């Protein structure tokens, strides 16, 4: 039976992880799981893991786990810390995960080491919440030496568990702020910029170019600012908050959310040769809808607020990160035209 102390410890750890993740960068999250070790064992497991991205769908996690052994004859209840690597762990659909752990066996206060590997499937219920199932093959070694060599003293088997995950930093969240004048979608579904603002820099092509440069320079001046979910100022930005800030500081008020920003101004062909500084690039990270935005600065680069804060990335096939963004690039919107 799960002890009251273990429940309190796991609850405190989970709350701490949620608080850390709530201020974290895009696609970070925390998951909590509960399951059973099969076959022929009454052991139950529960764990909490905080994970964050490395590159693309690859992430790493830090967590705590507890194995509550209900077999009194071979009581090997264990509380452990573990590190893990996952692929696709944050989102809808299939994922893979592997973990290494080391913990204290409660019966005799000795150490057990273990590894596990497997996969699962999750369904997203809300933008920040998903639930799923997971199956892992787990091997637990009674000794810390010879960890990689299996023998009869080891305990091994399949673990089946349910999983609840909270993800943080999706770029299309945040509080919408009012524009200076009413905006209405036109027949193409675009959101026009209010006339008093859109004509401010329209006296000449040079005026438009100057305004675009000022918007980009404002965004570049925020380089290194930390990511903050819902952030719209120098204390921290989310992706759409940065772009709204860059335009707003130059007198152009645009919508707050990434999805609305991707429909602002005029639609431009998704062709690197057609891009102008100040264009808003939309990315579909979850499904087909825009969930992240960046501001094009020129030379194939765009500035955005993501993992690590405000930074530059590029649309490129020459490196893994560049390919990641290029494959998810879905739209271009031109505010100043």
C-alpha positions in Angstrom: 0.0 0.0 0.0 1.2 3.5 -0.8 2.3 5.1 2.4 1.1 8.5 3.5 4.6 9.8 3.8 5.3 8.8 0.2 2.2 10.6 -1.0 3.2 13.8 0.7 6.8 13.6 -0.7 5.6 12.9 -4.2 3.0 15.7 -3.9 5.6 18.2 -2.8 8.0 17.3 -5.6 5.2 17.5 -8.2 4.2 20.9 -7.0 7.8 22.1 -7.1 8.2 20.8 -10.7 5.0 22.5 -11.8 6.1 25.8 -10.4 9.5 25.5 -12.1 8.0 24.5 -15.4 5.4 27.3 -15.3 8.2 29.8 -15.9 10.1 27.6 -18.3 10.6 27.9 -22.0 8.6 26.5 -24.9 7.7 22.8 -24.8 8.9 22.2 -21.3 6.7 20.3 -19.0 6.1 18.0 -16.1 4.4 14.6 -16.1 3.1 12.4 -13.3 2.5 8.6 -13.8 1.2 5.7 -11.9 1.3 2.0 -12.9 2.0 -1.6 -12.1 5.0 -3.9 -12.7 3.9 -7.0 -14.5 3.8 -10.0 -14.7 3.8 -11.9 -11.4 4.4 -8.9 -9.2 2.2 -6.8 -7.0 4.5 -3.8 -7.1 3.1 -0.4 -8.0 5.1 2.6 -9.2 4.5 6.3 -9.3 6.8 9.1 -10.5 7.1 12.8 -11.3 9.4 14.1 -14.1 10.3 17.6 -15.3 11.5 17.6 -18.9 12.7 20.2 -21.3 13.8 20.1 -25.0 17.2 19.5 -26.4 16.6 19.8 -30.1 13.6 19.1 -32.2 11.4 16.4 -30.5 14.3 15.2 -28.3 14.1 16.1 -24.6 15.7 15.2 -21.4 14.1 14.8 -18.0 14.9 14.8 -14.3 12.6 13.1 -11.9 11.9 11.0 -8.8 10.2 7.6 -8.7 8.9 5.3 -6.1 8.3 1.5 -6.4 6.0 0.2 -3.7 6.5 -3.5 -3.4 3.4 -5.2 -2.0 5.2 -8.6 -1.9 6.2 -8.9 1.8 8.4 -12.0 1.1 10.6 -9.9 -1.2 10.1 -6.4 -0.1 12.3 -4.2 -2.4 10.4 -0.9 -2.2 12.6 1.7 -3.7 12.7 5.5 -3.8 15.0 6.8 -6.6 16.1 9.7 -8.7 16.3 9.3 -12.4 17.4 10.9 -15.6 15.7 10.2 -18.9 15.7 10.9 -22.6 12.5 11.2 -24.6 11.4 11.7 -28.2 8.0 13.3 -28.7 7.2 13.2 -25.0 5.5 16.6 -25.1 2.5 16.5 -27.4 -0.2 14.4 -29.0 0.7 10.9 -30.3 3.4 8.3 -29.8 6.5 8.9 -27.8 9.7 7.0 -26.8 11.5 7.2 -23.5 14.5 5.7 -21.7 15.7 6.2 -18.1 18.5 5.4 -15.7 17.9 5.6 -12.0 19.6 5.0 -8.6 17.7 4.7 -5.4 17.6 3.5 -1.8 15.9 0.2 -1.0 13.8 0.7 2.0 14.2 -2.7 3.6 17.9 -2.6 4.2 18.9 0.9 3.1 21.1 -0.5 0.3 21.2 0.9 -3.3 19.6 -0.5 -6.3 20.3 0.7 -9.8 17.8 0.3 -12.7 17.2 1.2 -16.3 14.0 1.2 -18.3 13.0 1.8 -21.9 9.7 1.9 -23.8 7.1 4.1 -25.3 3.5 5.3 -25.1 0.7 7.2 -26.6 -0.8 10.5 -25.4 -3.9 12.4 -26.3 -4.0 16.2 -25.8 -7.2 17.3 -23.9 -6.2 20.9 -23.6 -3.4 23.1 -24.9 -1.4 22.4 -21.7 -2.8 19.0 -20.7 -2.4 15.5 -22.1 -3.1 12.1 -20.8 -1.9 8.7 -22.0 -0.5 5.3 -21.4 3.0 4.0 -21.3 4.8 0.7 -21.3 8.4 0.3 -20.2 10.6 -2.8 -19.8 12.5 -2.2 -16.5 15.5 -4.0 -15.1 16.5 -3.5 -11.5 19.9 -4.6 -10.2 20.4 -5.5 -6.5 24.0 -4.2 -6.7 25.4 -1.0 -8.1 28.3 -2.9 -9.6 27.7 -5.1 -12.6 24.7 -3.0 -13.4 24.8 -3.9 -17.1 25.1 -7.7 -16.5 21.8 -9.5 -15.9 21.6 -12.4 -13.5 19.0 -14.2 -11.5 19.1 -11.8 -8.6 17.9 -9.0 -10.9 14.2 -8.1 -11.1 12.9 -7.3 -14.5 9.6 -7.1 -16.3 7.1 -4.9 -18.0 5.7 -1.8 -16.4 2.3 -0.5 -17.5 1.3 3.0 -16.3 -1.0 5.9 -16.9 0.4 9.3 -17.5 -0.7 12.9 -17.1 1.5 15.6 -18.6 1.4 19.4 -18.3 3.3 21.4 -21.0 4.2 25.0 -20.8 5.1 27.8 -23.2 3.0 27.2 -26.2 3.3 30.3 -28.3 -0.4 31.0 -29.0 -1.3 31.5 -25.4 -1.6 34.8 -23.5 -4.0 37.6 -22.8 -5.2 39.5 -25.8 -4.8 43.3 -25.5 -7.1 45.8 -27.4 -6.0 47.4 -30.6 -6.1 51.2 -31.1 -9.0 50.8 -33.5 -11.5 48.1 -34.3 -10.3 45.4 -36.6 -12.4 43.2 -38.9 -11.4 40.2 -40.9 -11.7 40.7 -44.6 -12.9 38.2 -47.1 -9.6 36.4 -47.1 -9.6 36.0 -43.4 -6.8 38.5 -42.9 -6.8 41.1 -40.1 -6.0 44.6 -41.5 -3.9 47.0 -39.6 -6.0 50.0 -38.4 -5.7 52.8 -41.0 -4.2 55.5 -38.8 -1.3 53.2 -37.9 -0.8 51.5 -41.3 -0.4 54.9 -43.0 2.0 56.3 -40.5 5.1 55.1 -42.4 3.5 54.9 -45.9 4.7 58.2 -47.3 7.4 56.4 -49.3 9.2 53.1 -49.8 12.1 54.6 -47.8 9.7 55.3 -44.9 8.4 51.7 -45.0 12.0 50.3 -45.0 12.9 52.6 -42.1 10.0 51.5 -40.0 10.8 47.8 -40.7 14.4 48.4 -39.6 13.2 50.1 -36.4 10.9 47.2 -35.6 13.7 44.7 -36.2 16.2 46.7 -34.1 13.7 46.9 -31.2 13.4 43.1 -31.3 17.2 42.6 -31.5 17.7 44.9 -28.5 15.8 42.3 -26.5 18.3 39.5 -27.3 18.9 37.4 -24.2 15.7 38.4 -22.4 14.3 35.3 -20.7 11.3 33.4 -21.9 8.2 34.1 -19.8 4.8 32.6 -20.5 2.4 35.5 -21.2 5.3 37.9 -21.1 5.1 41.2 -23.0 8.0 43.4 -21.6 11.7 43.4 -20.8 11.1 41.1 -17.8 10.3 38.3 -20.2 8.6 37.6 -23.5 6.7 34.7 -25.0 6.9 34.4 -28.8 3.9 36.6 -29.7 4.6 39.0 -26.8 8.0 39.8 -28.3 6.6 40.7 -31.7 3.8 42.7 -30.3 6.3 44.6 -28.2 8.6 45.3 -31.2 5.8 46.7 -33.3 4.1 48.5 -30.4 7.3 50.4 -29.4 7.2 51.8 -33.0 3.6 52.9 -32.9 2.1 49.9 -34.7 -0.4 47.9 -32.6 -1.0 44.3 -33.7 -3.0 41.4 -32.1 -1.6 39.6 -29.1 -1.7 35.9 -30.0 0.5 34.1 -32.4 -2.5 32.7 -34.4 -3.9 36.2 -34.9 -0.6 37.7 -35.7 -0.2 35.1 -38.5 -3.4 36.6 -40.1 -2.4 40.2 -39.7 -1.6 42.5 -42.7 -1.1 40.7 -46.0 -0.3 37.1 -46.8 3.1 36.5 -48.4 4.3 33.4 -50.3 6.3 31.1 -48.1 9.5 31.6 -50.1 12.7 32.8 -48.5 13.4 35.0 -51.5 10.2 36.9 -50.9 10.8 37.8 -47.3 11.4 41.3 -46.0 12.7 42.4 -42.6 9.8 42.7 -40.2 7.7 39.9 -41.7 6.0 37.6 -39.2 6.8 34.0 -39.7 4.3 31.5 -38.4 5.2 27.9 -37.3 2.9 25.0 -36.8 4.4 23.1 -33.8 1.3 21.3 -32.8 -1.0 20.1 -35.6 -1.7 22.4 -38.6 -2.4 25.6 -36.8 0.1 28.3 -36.0 1.4 28.0 -32.5 4.7 29.9 -32.6 5.8 33.1 -34.4 9.1 34.8 -35.2 10.2 38.1 -36.7 12.3 37.9 -39.9 15.5 40.0 -39.6 17.2 39.1 -43.0 19.8 36.7 -44.3 17.6 33.7 -43.6 17.4 34.5 -39.9 14.5 35.3 -37.6 14.3 36.4 -33.9 11.9 34.8 -31.5 11.4 34.0 -27.9 11.8 30.2 -27.3 14.0 27.9 -25.3 16.8 30.0 -23.7 14.9 33.3 -24.2 15.0 35.7 -27.0 17.4 34.5 -29.7 18.1 34.2 -33.4 17.4 31.1 -35.4 17.5 30.4 -39.1 15.5 28.7 -41.9 18.1 26.3 -43.1 18.7 22.7 -44.2 22.4 22.9 -43.1 21.8 22.2 -39.4 19.3 20.2 -37.3 17.7 23.2 -35.6 17.4 25.1 -38.9 15.7 22.0 -40.5 13.4 21.8 -37.5 12.1 25.3 -38.1 12.0 25.1 -41.8 9.9 21.9 -41.7 7.4 23.6 -39.4 7.3 27.0 -41.2 3.7 27.5 -42.3 3.0 31.2 -43.0 4.3 34.7 -43.7 2.4 37.9 -42.7 3.6 41.4 -43.8 2.4 44.1 -41.5 4.1 47.1 -43.2 3.5 47.1 -46.9 
